Amino acid sequence: MENLYMGLSIILIVLGLVGIFVLALPSVILVLAGIFIYSYITNFTVISIQLIIIFSILTIITMFFDYLTTIVIAKKYNISNKNIAGMLLSGLIGFLVLNVVGLVIGQAIGIVVFELLSGEDWIKSIKKGGLSFLGFVLTVIIKVFVVCLMVGIFAYKVIF
């Protein structure tokens, strides 16, 4: 049974790494869950409960920043929920066609297209597309940093 949990732990961590770029996956939460499962089945001898608490705090901060970035950009530039949903849909289509690059390009193009369809002019639509792209890039940078930190510390503790 322990091997099953070890496998689940690794799968969650890998999904978390993929989730950095795939918005549908909660990257940091998946990594935290994978590390927690591993820690639990090893009775917190390799990864301590204190480290799990630190990782949990980092996860909460990252989620808050991700949410805050999206909300601030959407509210400041009057991007409707419908257009944000369109951006996510076009990002998903872009991901299916061109992987991670398609995701990023698809989201930026999606917000521009959906803003234009909502009656916004070209300049404002392109500005909103660029700003939503910038917000996405900022959240990815934060997620990459936090996930790499967590996985790096986890790997170090497990190996050494």
Summary of the structure (lengths in Angstrom):
residues: 160
radius of gyration: 18.3
end to end distance: 24.3
largest distance: 59.1
contacts: 515
relative contact order: 0.13
helix: 85%
strand: 0%
